[in-house]
Amino acid sequence: MVRPYLPLNALRAFETSARHLSFTRAAIELCVTQAAVSHQVKLLEERLGVSLFHRLPRGLALTDEGRALLPTLEDAFDRIGGLLDQFEGGRFREVLTVGAVGTFAVGWLLPRLPRFREAHPFVDLRLSTNNNRVDIAAEGLDYAIRFGDGAWHGTDAVRLFDAPLSVLCAPEIARRLREPADVRRETLLRSYRSDEWLGWFAAAGVEPPAVKGPVFDSSSLMVEAAIQGEGVALAPPAMFRRPLALGLIEQPFAVTVLKGAYWLTALKSRAETPTMRAFRDWLFALAADGAA
């Protein structure tokens, strides 16, 4: 069956009228006359052989056929508009979508992103954060930066750098911690990885207490609680250099425990684009130079 030719202006006139349920308001948005919009919609209805609107005394109502057509057109016009927005200054801006653990995004990536933008001005980087639980396919990500052991089903994972954990706390708490055993008396702020404190006490050669402190799904949130004096956090100091430099928190002991690393991950089924390769090469160059 040969499909009828559907003019783009007629499709746009219907989509706009359907959003407003008014030919008059559609005409204002499209900068044409109300008669022109009505004519284009009528032309589309004739080509399709169906009525798309019920013409009412005070506006419009979609028919079943109109309701069926509208979502597809809205999505199509949104996608066209999004693609055209990527053309700027005679160049095409390729979108790169990256998800990252919040702690890594704030503590490591954001301070370095200006360098990436300077080197790749026509990359439209879109960054989202997560708490290490991320569905790359469902969220439409090119890359996800995660913390852990690198074993995630269906993904390729390449280690960026290790992230040893150490005690971080407010200065007033640090002043009363003279040796690692003193930490036992403090409120122990925890992540959802339940064995981290046990590992740190083992590394310090101290018998661990019962760990009962509040649980956080983000190291950034946990360290913020530590800054406010709510307890002692166990987090990677490399991700909190700014609050350490400002004296908001302190690392009272050199003892660390290694419970994971940061990894760059992507779907095994995802073909790497030039923009993805540029971001990956930039990221690993910084990591190799000891920028962690």
N, C-alpha and C positions, 0 to 999 in steps of 0.2 A: 504493500500500500504506500502510495506516494503522499508524504505529509504536506499539508498546505504551507506555503511560505508565510511566515509570521513576522511582520515588520517589528523591528526593535522598539520604535516609538509607540506602537500599539501595546506591546508587552509592558513597557514602562508606564504608560498611561493607566493600564489596568492595575498594576502593582501599587502605584501611588494612590489611585482612587480607592483601592481596597483597604489600604492602611488608614485613610481618612474617612472612608465611607461617605465621600463627598466629591463630586466632580469640581466644585468650586474651589475647595481647599487644595485639591490635586493641581488645579490650574495655577494657583498661587505658587505652589512649590516648584512647578515645572516652568514657570514664567511664560505661560501661553494662555489662550482664552479658554473659558469653560466649554465653549462650543467645540474647540479643537480637541479637548480631552474626551468629550462625549463621542465625537466622531471617531477617534482612534479606538475607543473601547468597542463601539458598534462594529467597526471594521474587524476587530479581533473576534468578536462573537460570530460574525458572518463567516470568517475563515474556519473557525472551529465547529460551527454548526450548533452552538449551545448558547444559552443565556448565562452570563456570569454574575449579573446583578438583578435583584428585584428593584425596580424604580419605585420609590415610595414618595408620598407627598413631601416628606421632610428628610430627604437623604436617600441612602442606598442600603441594601442588605445583600450579602453574598448568597448566591445559590450554592447548592452542593458542589456543582462544578467549579464555581469560583473559589470555594474553600479548599478544594483539592489542588487547584493551580497555584494559589498564593504562596504557600511555603517554599515551593521549588523556585519560584521567581525571586522571592526575597533572598534566598540563599545565593542564587546565581548573581544577582545584582550586587550583593554584599561582597562576594568573591571577586567580581570584576573590579569593583571600587577599591578593594584592598590591594589587588594586583597593580592597578594604575597608580595608586599612592606610592608604590615602590620605585617609580621612575622619578628621578630628581636630578636636575642639573645635567641632563643628557646621559645619565648613567642609570642602570638598573640596580636598585638596592635589594640584595638577596637577604631574606629573612633567616636568622639563625635563632632557634629556640632552645634555651638551656635551662634545665632545672638543677638546683643545687641545694644541698643541706644548708639550712639557714646560717649555721655557725660559720661554715666555709664562705658563704656568699658575703656576709658582713665583715668577717674578720680577715679574709684573705683576698677574695676576688674583687670586691668593690674598689679597694684602694688602687688596684692595678688596671682596672678597666679603661681609664683614660689613655693608657699606652696602647691598648688594643684598638680603640677608636681612632687614634692618630695614625696607626699603621694600616687600618682597614676602614676608611671613612664611608665606604659604600656597603657596609654590612649593617643590617638592621637587627641588632641583638635584642632579644626579648628574654628577660631573666625572670624566673619564678623560683620561689623557695619552697622547701618541704622539710619534713622531720625524718627523712631517710626512708619513708614509705612512699614509693612513687611508682606509678604505672606509666612507663615511657610511651607505650603505644596509645593508651587512652588519652593521655595529656598532649599527644602530638609533639613530643620533644625530639630534637635531634640528639642531644646529649643529656645525661643526668650525672651529676657529681655526687657521689655517695661516700659514706663512711662505713667501713666494715672489713670483711675478709676477701672481698672480690668475687664471691660466689653468688651470683644472681641469675636465676633461670632465664634462658633465652637472650642473654646479653653478652656482648664482648666487654671486658673490663680491663683497663690498663692502669696500674698503680701510679699515682702522682707522687705521694710521699707519705711516710709514716706520721702519725699524730699521737705521740706519747701523752698520757694524761698525768696531771699532777694536781696537788692541792692548791686551790685558789680561794682567797677569803678577804674580807674587809680588813683594813689595817688594824682596827681595834681588836679583832679576833687574832690576827697574826702576832700581835704583841704578847699574847698569853700562850702561844704555841712554841715552847722551847725545844721540844723533841717530838718525833713522829708519834710516840705513844700518847701525847697530849691531845691528838686529834680524836681519840676515842671518846673524850668527854663532850665533844661538840655535836651539834645537829648535823647529820650527814645528808646533804642534798644529793639526790640520786637521779640518774637517767633510767630509761626503760631497760637498759642492759644491766641486769641484776648482779653480775659478778665483778663489776669494775672495782668497787671498794675492797672486796676481798682480795683482788689482785694487788691493789696498792699496799694494803697492810702486809701482805706476804712479801712484797718487794722491800718494804721498810723493816722487815723482821719483827713485826709487832703482831700479837694475837688480836684478831679482829673482834670488835664488839658486835652486838646484834644491830644490824643496819635497818633502821626504821624511819628514816627521814622522808620528807615529801619527794614525790617522783615527778620529773619534768620530761616532756617529750622533745625538748630542745636544750642544747648546752647553752645557747645564748640566754634563754630565759632563766636557766639554772644559775648562771653566773650573775645575772642581774639580781636575782634573789640574794646571792652571796654579797654583792656590792651593798645591798640594803641591810646587811647584817643578819640575814635569816638563817645562816649556817655556813658550812664549808662545802665548796663545790669540788668535784673532780672533773677536770676539763683540760683540753690541750692548750697550754700557754701560748703556743704559736698563733692561735686564733684570737688571742685577746691581748695583743701587744699594745694597743692604744690605751685601754683602761689600766694596764700595768704601767705604762709610761706616765700616765696621768696620776698615778698613785691611788686610783679608785679601788684597786685590789692588789694583793701581794701574793707571791709564791713563796711561802715560808720555808719549804724544803726542796732540795734538788731531786728527791726520790720521784721516779716516774714509773708508770706501768704502760706497756704497749698492748692495746686491745683492738687495734685496727689501723687502717690507713685510709686516705682519701683516694678514690678511684674515679676515673672518667669512664662512663659506661654508655653504650649505645646498643640498640637492637641489632642482633646478628643479621636480620633481614634488611636492615637499613643501608642502602647504598650511600657511600660517603660522597658528599658534594665538595667542590673546591672551597666553599666557605667553611664547611665543617673541618676540612683539612687545615685551613689557615688558623682556625681557633685552636684546634688540637696542637698544632706545631707551636703556636705562641704559648699555650699553657704549659707544655712540657719543657719548652726552653727556659721558662721562668723557674719551674720546679728543679730542673737540672742545675741551674745556677745557684741553687741554695736559697731561692726566694721564699721558701717555706719558713 
